[in-house]
Amino acid sequence: MSAPESLSGTALAVFRLNGQFLSVAERLARPAGLTATWWQVLGAVLREPLPVAGVARAMGITRQSVQRVADLLVERGLARYVPNPAHRRAKLLTPTEEGRAAIERIAPGHAEFAARLSEALGGEKGFAEVREALERLSKALDAVGPPDG
């Protein structure tokens, strides 16, 4: 298979995988009153508050997209903005207790689904191999950079 064919096939597989993960995430998040995107943004700030730009970098999406979701989370009482000692204008996003509780409600379904998927992949070793391959692909894309044009 040629390099262009390999790139196309890999991209199509990743696009399909992205859609599958989004569908799974929507189903897992729905009973907690969240969307997959809300869960993703809240998850990014669970360990430590981050500026919206930091969340966007971690997720690989635009700052504007994260800003819209962050504002919705704040409006609904699932997150709040706190002062950023490193940057006066770029406030930090952090989950509220209600936001943390919503994430915790997802945990049982997430754990059950993870166990089933792990089994389908041949256990922890198979799961690790898949994750490592995806991380390798991501690092290679970073190293190559965007196409010229």
Buried (B, 14 or more C-beta within 10 A) or exposed (E): EEEEEEEEEEEEEEEEEEEEEBEBBBEBBBEBEBBBBBBBBBBBBEEEBBBBBBBBBBBEBEBEBBBBBBBBBBEBEBBBBEEBEEEEEBBBBBBBEEBBEBBEBBEEBBEEBEEEEBEEBEEEEBBEEEEEEEEEEEEEEEEEEEEEE
